[in-house]
Amino acid sequence: MSFHYFAGAACRALLAPKDGPSLYDVCDPVLSGTTSGDPHLTKFYKTALGNPALRMLLRRAGLPELRDAAKLGKVRAALVHARDEAEPDWAAVSQPVADLVDSIALEHPKPPPAIFTGSAPPQARIDGVIRDCAQHLLGSYRRNGFLPTYAAFNLIGDPDFRGRELTMALTGLNARGYKNSSLLFNLARVFIARSKAAAVINPPWTGIAEPMWEPVQIRHRSAYYDAFFIEALLSYSETGLASPADKIAAERAIADMVDFCVNISREEVEGADGTRFNVITALAPAPHPRFSRFFAQIKQDLGFGVYVPDCDTTACSISAATQAGCTDPIIDQPLLDFYSGYQVRAGVNEPRVTVPINDNIDYEGGVATWIDNLKGERPYGNDLDPTLNLDILEVSFRNLARWKILETPARLATVHRIIGFQKRLAASGAFAHPRSHIYYLPELYCAYFGRCYAAFLALPLAAQAVIDPDGDFDFIRHRVLSYVKGQLMAAEMNVFDAALALIALGHLGADPRAFAPALNVIVDAIGEGGRRGPFRAYEWNKMKTPTRILVGGPEVTSAFVLMGLAVAKRAMAGRG
């Protein structure tokens, strides 16, 4: 979006007629002063929602129904209960805010049909983009000492997160600060979505993955991100385009990131049977996440004071370390023994998923996200994401022999049940619905399935037959390919969409002639990132609570474009 777009949208928001009490008319009487009770709620309000810029933008945003003194009183009473009660009834607290959330109408992106592209760009141009992306990653690593990723807030929230989901979150999350921030962010999003301010906070864009153009972006480092940067640099080396100096630089960066994943981010936890395991936490202790002092405090104020390890960061980190040839003993742990304790069994441990905001899917066989630390802390409750489970399969295939999966019936059963979970997603078509996913887009699920499928195909045929005796992977493959070719690539794409399409198509054995639309989108967009890199920052993953938080960055886009083009280059060369 241009400066003129934002200037015009901001002027319309600032000059709009006020039609009812604003967010600040509602909240100031109960949250702006010094009060008793939980101090975090008032502190969060003043820090996140009461800042001068947002106040100015939302000062004309009013809700006419809150002119009714009874309705206004119910919202204020809910805030008072959340503020003052030691153990609030969060279902009751959520109700008046949930009713307001249900009054907004948000939609997922619906890109228009794309113009058919018949021919791919010359290989020289594709190779040039690969080199540009690699130089961006190596140069950023050289300047920063790590590869940064960014988080940005979209206060309008997620289209799938409505009043029902707010109640689920407030009753299923554990950390008081996280509940507070979810409550207030969702109250604020009503005033945003139903006012002219929506055009400023949630402008339109091309494609599916959301560009990260919010003015405040929080730079940080995580083992989860490093794991994918490792894979990107490994794929660069495999293209044959890296110079000797680039190979050395990439190897040094990879070694450092592997160490960050498996040592610096390592944390010991207990499995379901009391056995100790080493897992990987998404945010290592300070100063390793590289937050500025300002944003470190903001993280605390938003309710992210305690950050526990998770199953996805563990799987991706161990996978990347395995691919990089790491020999640390952490890789020898049969992680499936640990994951089985977090695997949902219908009628047995369903309560483990306390925040079931994607309960349109059948959780049976899936592995939940968050891992209790040794203190037993579980600040985010727990949820279950389909894409995470692909990462567990992928790392299991890479360590099939090391973990003796085929020789251990319990481990093989865990794998079979995850595959069954994925097949039901494909058979129902739910994998293609944004609501089915907690942290990712359906398009990213497709790319990650391609990555998982490639690891499966790398196994001996006899092993494939034991893991997948009914051909479930081929069934899922056809469904995913149909979605990528028939929906994702049939519409306008941005660079990140195109990279995800190439990763899926290349790994799933599509005809290389189908790559042309995605290749042209990428090649034509080179330079869109300006001084920050070859391409802009786009949504890689997200959180739906406490509001829509996007994670990505220019380096992330370069990494995914590099991986997509490397997969496409290999397929076009006939190397499968």
C-alpha positions in Angstrom: 0.0 0.0 0.0 1.2 3.5 -0.8 1.7 6.5 1.5 -1.4 8.1 -0.2 -3.5 5.1 0.8 -2.6 5.2 4.4 -2.8 9.0 4.6 -6.3 8.9 3.1 -7.4 6.0 5.4 -6.1 7.8 8.5 -7.8 11.0 7.6 -11.1 9.2 7.2 -10.7 7.5 10.5 -9.8 10.7 12.3 -12.7 12.7 10.8 -15.4 10.1 11.0 -18.6 10.9 12.9 -18.7 9.3 16.3 -21.6 7.0 16.7 -21.6 5.8 20.3 -19.1 5.3 23.2 -15.5 4.6 22.1 -13.2 2.0 23.5 -11.8 4.6 25.8 -15.2 5.8 27.0 -15.8 2.2 28.0 -12.5 1.4 29.6 -11.1 4.6 31.1 -13.4 4.7 34.0 -12.4 1.3 35.2 -8.8 0.8 33.9 -7.1 4.1 33.6 -6.6 4.9 37.2 -4.7 3.3 40.1 -6.8 0.4 41.3 -6.7 -2.6 43.5 -6.8 -6.2 42.2 -4.7 -7.6 39.4 -2.3 -4.8 38.3 -1.6 -6.5 34.9 -4.9 -5.7 33.4 -4.6 -1.9 33.9 -1.0 -2.0 33.0 -1.7 -3.8 29.7 -4.5 -1.4 28.9 -2.3 1.6 29.4 0.6 0.1 27.5 -1.0 -1.7 24.5 -4.4 0.1 24.0 -4.0 3.4 25.7 -0.9 4.6 23.7 -1.4 8.0 22.1 -1.3 6.9 18.5 -4.0 4.3 18.9 -6.1 6.6 21.0 -6.0 9.2 18.3 -6.9 6.6 15.6 -9.8 5.2 17.6 -11.2 8.3 19.2 -14.1 8.5 16.7 -14.7 4.7 16.7 -17.9 4.2 18.6 -20.5 1.4 19.0 -24.1 2.6 18.9 -25.4 -0.3 21.0 -23.3 0.8 23.9 -25.5 3.9 24.3 -27.7 1.5 26.1 -26.6 1.9 29.7 -27.4 -1.7 30.6 -25.2 -3.1 27.8 -22.4 -0.6 28.6 -22.7 -1.6 32.3 -22.3 -5.3 31.5 -19.0 -4.7 29.6 -17.6 -2.5 32.4 -18.7 -5.0 35.0 -16.9 -7.8 33.2 -13.7 -5.7 33.1 -14.1 -5.0 36.9 -14.5 -8.7 37.6 -11.4 -9.5 35.5 -9.5 -6.8 37.4 -10.6 -7.4 40.9 -11.4 -11.1 41.4 -8.6 -13.4 42.5 -10.2 -16.3 40.5 -12.6 -14.7 38.0 -15.3 -16.7 36.3 -13.8 -16.3 32.9 -16.8 -17.6 31.0 -18.9 -15.0 32.6 -16.3 -12.3 32.0 -16.1 -13.2 28.3 -19.8 -13.1 27.6 -20.5 -9.4 27.0 -17.2 -9.0 25.0 -17.9 -12.2 23.1 -21.3 -10.8 22.1 -19.6 -7.7 20.7 -17.0 -9.8 18.9 -19.8 -11.7 17.2 -21.0 -8.4 15.7 -18.0 -8.0 13.4 -17.6 -9.7 10.0 -14.1 -10.5 8.8 -13.1 -12.6 5.9 -10.0 -14.5 4.8 -8.3 -13.2 1.6 -10.0 -14.2 -1.6 -7.6 -13.3 -4.4 -9.1 -12.9 -7.9 -8.3 -15.4 -10.7 -4.8 -15.2 -12.1 -3.9 -14.6 -15.7 -2.6 -17.9 -17.1 1.2 -18.1 -17.5 2.4 -20.6 -20.0 6.2 -20.4 -19.9 8.7 -20.3 -17.1 11.4 -17.6 -16.9 14.9 -18.4 -18.1 17.0 -20.6 -15.8 19.6 -17.8 -15.6 17.0 -15.5 -14.0 15.9 -18.2 -11.5 19.6 -18.8 -10.6 20.0 -15.1 -10.1 17.2 -15.0 -7.6 18.6 -18.0 -5.7 22.0 -16.2 -5.4 20.3 -12.9 -4.3 18.4 -14.7 -1.6 21.5 -16.5 -0.4 23.5 -13.3 -0.3 20.8 -11.7 1.6 20.8 -14.4 4.3 24.6 -14.6 4.5 24.9 -10.8 4.6 22.3 -10.5 7.3 24.0 -13.2 9.3 27.3 -11.4 8.9 25.9 -8.1 10.1 23.7 -9.3 12.9 25.5 -12.4 14.2 22.2 -14.3 13.6 19.3 -14.3 11.2 16.5 -12.2 12.6 12.8 -12.8 12.4 10.1 -10.3 13.3 6.7 -10.3 15.1 4.0 -7.8 14.2 0.5 -7.2 15.6 -2.6 -7.0 13.5 -5.2 -5.7 16.0 -8.2 -6.5 13.9 -7.7 -10.1 14.8 -8.3 -13.4 13.0 -11.5 -14.0 11.0 -11.9 -17.4 12.6 -11.6 -16.1 16.1 -15.1 -15.1 17.2 -17.0 -14.9 20.5 -17.1 -18.6 21.0 -13.4 -18.9 20.5 -12.8 -16.0 22.9 -14.6 -17.9 25.6 -12.6 -21.0 24.8 -9.4 -19.0 25.1 -10.3 -17.3 28.4 -11.3 -20.6 30.0 -8.5 -22.7 28.5 -5.4 -20.5 28.8 -3.7 -20.6 32.2 -1.6 -17.5 32.5 -3.5 -14.6 34.0 -1.7 -12.0 31.9 -2.4 -13.9 28.7 -6.1 -14.0 29.6 -6.1 -10.3 30.3 -4.4 -9.4 27.0 -6.8 -11.7 25.1 -9.8 -10.1 26.7 -8.7 -6.5 26.0 -7.4 -7.1 22.5 -10.7 -8.7 21.5 -12.7 -5.8 22.9 -10.5 -3.4 21.0 -10.8 -5.3 17.7 -14.6 -4.7 17.7 -14.1 -0.9 17.7 -11.4 -1.3 15.0 -13.4 -3.6 12.7 -16.5 -1.6 12.9 -14.9 1.8 12.1 -12.9 3.6 9.5 -9.8 2.6 11.4 -10.0 -0.9 9.9 -8.7 0.4 6.6 -5.5 1.6 8.4 -4.9 -1.4 10.5 -6.0 -4.1 8.0 -5.4 -2.8 4.4 -6.0 -5.1 1.4 -3.1 -7.1 -0.1 -2.3 -9.4 -3.0 -2.4 -13.1 -2.5 -2.9 -15.1 0.7 0.1 -14.6 3.0 -0.3 -11.3 4.7 2.5 -8.7 4.2 4.0 -7.4 7.4 3.7 -3.6 7.0 2.8 -2.8 10.5 5.0 0.1 11.8 6.1 -1.7 15.0 7.9 -5.0 14.4 9.6 -6.9 17.2 12.9 -8.5 16.1 13.9 -11.7 17.8 15.6 -15.1 17.4 14.2 -18.5 18.0 15.4 -22.1 17.4 12.3 -22.7 15.3 13.4 -20.0 12.9 17.0 -21.1 12.9 15.9 -24.6 12.0 14.4 -23.4 8.7 17.3 -21.0 8.0 19.6 -24.1 8.3 17.5 -25.9 5.7 17.6 -22.9 3.4 21.4 -22.6 3.5 21.7 -26.4 3.0 19.5 -26.1 0.0 21.7 -23.3 -1.4 24.7 -25.6 -1.2 22.9 -28.3 -3.0 22.0 -26.1 -6.0 25.7 -26.0 -7.0 25.5 -22.1 -7.3 27.4 -21.3 -4.1 31.0 -20.1 -4.5 33.7 -21.6 -2.3 33.5 -18.5 -0.1 29.7 -18.8 0.2 30.0 -22.4 1.1 32.4 -21.6 4.0 30.2 -18.8 5.2 27.1 -21.0 5.0 28.8 -23.8 6.9 29.8 -21.5 9.7 26.3 -20.0 9.9 24.8 -23.5 9.9 27.1 -24.7 12.7 26.2 -21.7 14.8 22.5 -22.2 14.3 22.7 -25.9 15.1 24.4 -25.1 18.3 21.7 -22.5 19.1 19.0 -25.1 18.5 20.3 -28.1 20.3 22.4 -26.5 23.1 21.4 -22.9 23.9 17.7 -23.6 23.4 17.8 -27.0 25.1 15.5 -27.6 28.1 14.9 -30.7 30.2 11.3 -31.9 30.8 9.5 -35.0 32.0 7.6 -37.4 29.7 4.3 -38.9 30.7 6.0 -41.7 32.5 8.4 -39.5 34.4 11.4 -40.1 32.0 13.5 -37.1 31.4 13.9 -35.8 27.8 15.8 -32.8 26.3 13.5 -30.7 24.2 13.9 -27.3 22.5 12.2 -24.2 23.7 11.1 -21.6 21.2 12.5 -18.7 23.2 15.8 -19.3 24.9 16.6 -17.4 28.1 17.8 -13.8 27.8 19.9 -12.5 26.1 19.6 -15.1 23.4 16.3 -14.1 21.9 17.9 -10.7 21.0 15.0 -8.6 22.1 15.7 -4.9 22.7 15.3 -3.9 26.3 12.1 -2.0 25.3 10.5 -5.0 23.6 11.6 -7.4 26.4 9.5 -5.4 28.7 6.6 -5.2 26.2 6.7 -9.1 26.0 6.3 -9.2 29.7 3.5 -6.7 29.7 1.6 -8.6 27.0 1.5 -11.7 29.2 4.4 -13.7 27.6 6.4 -13.7 30.9 6.8 -17.5 30.9 7.6 -19.3 27.6 7.5 -23.0 27.7 9.0 -25.4 25.1 6.8 -26.9 22.3 6.6 -30.0 20.2 7.1 -28.2 16.9 10.3 -26.3 17.7 11.7 -29.5 19.1 10.8 -31.5 15.9 12.1 -28.9 13.5 15.3 -28.2 15.4 16.2 -31.9 15.7 15.3 -32.4 12.0 17.6 -29.5 10.9 20.4 -30.7 13.1 20.0 -34.2 11.7 20.2 -32.8 8.1 23.3 -30.8 9.0 25.1 -33.9 10.3 25.0 -33.0 14.0 26.1 -35.9 16.3 25.0 -34.4 19.6 23.4 -37.1 21.8 20.1 -35.1 21.9 19.4 -36.5 18.4 19.6 -40.1 19.7 16.6 -39.6 22.0 13.6 -41.5 20.6 11.3 -38.5 20.7 8.3 -40.5 19.7 8.3 -41.9 23.2 7.9 -38.4 24.5 5.4 -37.3 21.8 3.2 -40.3 22.5 2.4 -38.7 25.9 1.0 -35.6 24.1 -0.9 -37.6 21.5 -4.7 -37.3 21.7 -6.6 -40.5 22.2 -10.3 -40.1 21.7 -12.1 -40.5 25.1 -8.8 -40.8 27.0 -6.8 -37.6 27.0 -8.9 -35.1 25.0 -8.8 -32.6 27.9 -5.2 -32.1 27.1 -6.4 -29.7 24.4 -7.8 -26.9 26.5 -8.0 -24.3 23.8 -9.9 -26.2 21.0 -10.5 -23.2 18.7 -10.1 -25.5 15.7 -12.5 -28.2 16.9 -13.9 -28.5 13.5 -11.3 -31.2 13.0 -10.9 -34.6 14.7 -8.0 -34.5 17.1 -7.6 -38.2 17.5 -4.0 -39.2 16.8 -2.7 -35.7 16.7 0.0 -34.4 19.1 -0.6 -31.2 21.1 1.6 -28.2 20.9 2.9 -27.0 24.2 5.2 -28.9 26.6 4.9 -28.6 30.4 8.2 -27.4 31.8 9.7 -29.0 34.9 7.8 -26.7 37.2 4.6 -27.9 35.6 3.8 -24.5 34.0 1.4 -24.4 31.1 0.7 -20.7 30.5 -1.0 -21.2 27.1 -3.1 -24.2 28.1 -2.8 -26.4 25.0 -3.9 -26.6 21.4 -3.4 -28.9 18.5 -2.1 -27.9 15.0 -2.1 -30.1 11.9 1.1 -28.7 10.5 3.0 -29.4 13.7 2.2 -33.0 13.3 3.7 -33.1 9.8 7.0 -31.9 11.4 6.8 -34.7 13.9 6.4 -37.2 11.0 9.3 -35.6 9.1 11.8 -35.8 11.9 10.7 -39.3 12.6 11.4 -40.4 9.0 14.8 -38.8 9.1 15.7 -40.7 12.3 13.8 -43.9 11.5 16.8 -46.2 12.0 18.3 -44.2 14.9 15.1 -44.3 16.9 14.4 -48.0 15.9 10.8 -47.0 14.9 10.1 -50.1 12.8 11.5 -52.4 15.5 9.4 -50.7 18.3 5.7 -51.4 18.1 4.7 -48.5 20.3 6.7 -46.0 18.3 5.4 -47.3 15.0 1.8 -47.1 16.4 2.4 -43.4 17.3 3.5 -42.8 13.7 0.5 -44.7 12.3 -2.0 -42.7 14.4 -0.5 -39.3 13.3 -0.8 -40.5 9.6 -4.4 -41.4 10.3 -5.0 -37.9 11.7 -3.6 -36.4 8.5 -5.6 -38.7 6.2 -8.8 -37.7 7.9 -7.9 -34.0 7.4 -7.3 -34.7 3.7 -10.4 -36.8 3.2 -12.7 -34.2 4.7 -10.9 -31.3 2.9 -10.4 -29.7 6.3 -6.7 -29.1 5.6 -7.7 -26.4 3.1 -9.8 -24.5 5.6 -8.0 -21.7 7.6 -10.1 -22.5 10.7 -8.5 -25.9 10.9 -5.1 -24.4 11.6 -3.8 -22.7 14.8 -0.5 -21.3 13.7 -0.3 -21.6 9.9 -2.0 -21.1 6.6 -3.4 -24.0 4.6 -0.9 -23.0 1.9 2.0 -23.5 4.4 0.5 -26.9 5.4 0.7 -27.9 1.8 4.4 -26.9 1.6 5.2 -28.7 4.8 3.4 -31.8 3.6 5.7 -31.7 0.6 8.7 -31.5 2.9 7.4 -34.5 4.9 6.6 -36.5 1.8 10.1 -36.0 0.5 11.5 -37.4 3.7 9.1 -40.4 3.4 10.2 -41.1 -0.2 13.8 -41.0 0.9 13.2 -44.2 3.0 13.8 -47.7 1.6 10.7 -49.1 -0.1 10.4 -51.8 2.6 10.3 -49.2 5.3 7.7 -47.2 3.4 5.5 -50.2 3.1 5.5 -50.7 6.9 4.9 -47.1 7.7 2.2 -46.6 5.2 0.7 -50.0 4.2 -2.6 -48.5 2.9 -1.1 -45.8 0.7 -2.4 -42.9 2.8 0.5 -40.7 1.8 -0.3 -41.0 -1.8 -4.0 -40.2 -1.0 -3.0 -37.0 0.9 -0.5 -36.1 -1.9 -3.3 -36.1 -4.5 -5.5 -33.9 -2.4 -2.8 -31.4 -1.6 -1.7 -31.2 -5.3 -5.3 -30.6 -6.3 -5.6 -27.8 -3.9 -2.2 -26.1 -4.8 -2.9 -26.3 -8.6 -6.6 -25.8 -8.6 -7.0 -23.1 -5.9 -3.7 -21.5 -4.7 -2.1 -21.1 -8.2 -5.4 -20.4 -10.0 -5.6 -17.1 -8.1 -3.2 -14.1 -7.8 -0.2 -14.9 -5.6 2.3 -12.9 -3.8 6.0 -14.0 -3.5 5.5 -16.0 -0.3 2.5 -17.9 -1.7 4.5 -18.7 -4.8 7.4 -20.0 -2.8 5.0 -22.3 -0.8 3.5 -23.5 -4.0 6.9 -24.5 -5.5 7.9 -26.3 -2.3 4.7 -28.4 -2.5 4.8 -29.0 -6.2 8.4 -29.8 -6.4 8.4 -32.3 -3.5 5.1 -33.9 -4.5 6.3 -34.7 -8.0 4.2 -32.3 -10.1 5.0 -31.8 -13.7 7.6 -29.0 -13.8 5.6 -27.2 -16.4 3.1 -26.4 -13.6 5.8 -24.3 -11.9 5.6 -21.5 -14.4 3.1 -19.2 -12.6 4.9 -19.3 -9.3 8.3 -18.9 -10.9 7.1 -15.8 -12.7 5.6 -14.2 -9.6 8.9 -14.6 -7.8 11.2 -13.4 -10.6 9.0 -10.4 -11.4 8.9 -9.3 -7.8 12.6 -9.2 -7.2 13.6 -5.9 -5.6 10.2 -5.3 -3.9 11.9 -5.5 -0.5 13.9 -2.3 -1.1 16.8 -1.8 1.2 15.8 -4.6 3.5 16.2 -7.5 1.1 15.1 -8.9 -2.3 11.5 -9.3 -1.1 9.1 -8.0 1.5 8.3 -9.6 4.8 5.2 -11.8 4.7 3.3 -13.9 7.2 5.0 -17.2 7.9 3.2 -18.2 10.9 0.8 -16.6 13.3 -1.0 -16.7 16.6 -4.7 -16.1 17.0 -4.4 -15.2 20.7 -4.2 -12.7 22.3 -4.8 -11.2 18.8 -3.5 -11.9 15.4 0.3 -11.8 15.7 2.2 -12.4 12.5 5.8 -13.8 12.4 8.0 -13.4 9.4 10.6 -11.0 8.0 12.6 -10.2 4.8 15.1 -12.9 5.7 12.2 -15.4 6.1 10.9 -14.6 2.7 14.4 -15.0 1.2 14.7 -18.4 2.9 11.4 -19.8 1.6 12.0 -18.4 -1.9 15.5 -20.0 -1.9 14.0 -23.3 -0.8 11.2 -23.2 -3.3 13.5 -22.3 -6.2 16.0 -25.0 -5.2 13.3 -27.6 -5.2 12.0 -26.4 -8.5 15.5 -26.3 -10.0 16.2 -29.9 -9.0 12.8 -31.1 -10.4 13.3 -29.2 -13.7 16.7 -30.8 -14.0 15.0 -34.2 -13.8 16.6 -35.2 -10.5 13.3 -35.8 -8.7 
